[in-house]
Protein backbone atom coordinates (compact mmCIF):
# COMPACT_ATOMS: atom_id res chain seq x y z
CA UNK A 1 0.00 0.00 0.00
CA UNK A 2 2.80 2.43 0.89
CA UNK A 3 4.60 1.59 -2.37
CA UNK A 4 1.56 2.34 -4.51
CA UNK A 5 0.98 5.62 -2.65
CA UNK A 6 4.59 6.61 -3.26
CA UNK A 7 4.24 5.76 -6.98
CA UNK A 8 1.06 7.86 -7.24
CA UNK A 9 2.73 10.79 -5.45
CA UNK A 10 5.77 10.55 -7.73
CA UNK A 11 3.60 10.49 -10.85
CA UNK A 12 1.57 13.43 -9.58
CA UNK A 13 4.77 15.40 -8.89
CA UNK A 14 6.03 14.65 -12.40
CA UNK A 15 2.76 15.74 -13.98
CA UNK A 16 2.73 18.97 -12.01
CA UNK A 17 6.34 19.68 -12.96
CA UNK A 18 5.43 19.33 -16.64
CA UNK A 19 2.49 21.72 -16.21
CA UNK A 20 4.60 24.56 -14.83
CA UNK A 21 4.27 27.63 -16.99
CA UNK A 22 7.49 29.10 -18.23
CA UNK A 23 7.47 32.83 -17.70
CA UNK A 24 9.32 34.75 -20.34
CA UNK A 25 10.16 38.42 -20.17
CA UNK A 26 8.20 40.52 -22.61
CA UNK A 27 10.08 43.09 -24.65
CA UNK A 28 7.85 46.14 -24.68
CA UNK A 29 7.68 47.42 -28.22
CA UNK A 30 4.68 49.42 -29.41
CA UNK A 31 5.62 48.48 -32.97
CA UNK A 32 4.46 44.95 -32.10
CA UNK A 33 0.92 46.32 -32.11
CA UNK A 34 1.12 47.61 -35.68
CA UNK A 35 -1.13 44.77 -36.84
CA UNK A 36 -3.89 46.32 -34.69
CA UNK A 37 -3.81 49.83 -36.13
CA UNK A 38 -6.52 49.25 -38.73
CA UNK A 39 -8.80 47.62 -36.15
CA UNK A 40 -8.24 50.48 -33.69
CA UNK A 41 -8.66 53.30 -36.22
CA UNK A 42 -11.67 51.84 -38.05
CA UNK A 43 -14.43 49.34 -37.47
CA UNK A 44 -12.40 46.47 -38.94
CA UNK A 45 -12.39 43.38 -36.69
CA UNK A 46 -8.97 42.57 -35.20
CA UNK A 47 -6.94 39.86 -36.90
CA UNK A 48 -5.63 36.79 -35.12
CA UNK A 49 -2.16 38.33 -35.30
CA UNK A 50 -3.44 41.52 -33.68
CA UNK A 51 -5.04 39.56 -30.85
CA UNK A 52 -1.92 37.49 -30.24
CA UNK A 53 0.19 40.66 -30.14
CA UNK A 54 -2.19 42.37 -27.69
CA UNK A 55 -2.00 39.34 -25.41
CA UNK A 56 1.78 39.27 -25.75
CA UNK A 57 2.13 43.00 -25.04
CA UNK A 58 -0.46 43.09 -22.23
CA UNK A 59 2.17 43.65 -19.49
CA UNK A 60 3.31 46.75 -21.42
CA UNK A 61 -0.06 48.41 -21.98
CA UNK A 62 0.09 50.63 -18.88
CA UNK A 63 3.52 51.82 -19.95
CA UNK A 64 2.11 52.67 -23.38
CA UNK A 65 -0.83 54.51 -21.83
CA UNK A 66 1.59 56.75 -19.92
CA UNK A 67 3.26 57.77 -23.19
CA UNK A 68 1.41 60.86 -24.53
CA UNK A 69 2.10 59.91 -28.15
CA UNK A 70 0.73 56.37 -27.76
CA UNK A 71 -2.05 57.30 -25.38
CA UNK A 72 -3.93 59.04 -28.21
CA UNK A 73 -4.17 55.74 -30.09
CA UNK A 74 -4.51 53.27 -27.22
CA UNK A 75 -6.87 55.09 -24.87
CA UNK A 76 -9.83 55.12 -27.26
CA UNK A 77 -13.19 53.35 -27.37
CA UNK A 78 -12.07 51.38 -30.46
CA UNK A 79 -8.89 50.20 -28.73
CA UNK A 80 -10.97 49.05 -25.77
CA UNK A 81 -13.32 47.23 -28.16
CA UNK A 82 -10.38 45.53 -29.92
CA UNK A 83 -8.90 44.44 -26.59
CA UNK A 84 -12.28 43.11 -25.47
CA UNK A 85 -12.82 41.28 -28.78
CA UNK A 86 -9.39 39.68 -28.35
CA UNK A 87 -10.27 38.55 -24.81
CA UNK A 88 -7.72 40.84 -23.19
CA UNK A 89 -9.24 43.11 -20.54
CA UNK A 90 -8.18 46.73 -20.86
CA UNK A 91 -5.74 47.49 -18.04
CA UNK A 92 -6.55 49.68 -15.07
CA UNK A 93 -3.39 51.65 -14.53
ABEGO torsion letter per residue (X at the ends): XAAAAAAAAAAAAAAAAAABBBBBBBBBBAAAAAAAAAAAABABBBBAAAAAAAAAAAAAAAAAAABAAAAAAABBAAAAAAAAAAGBBBBBX
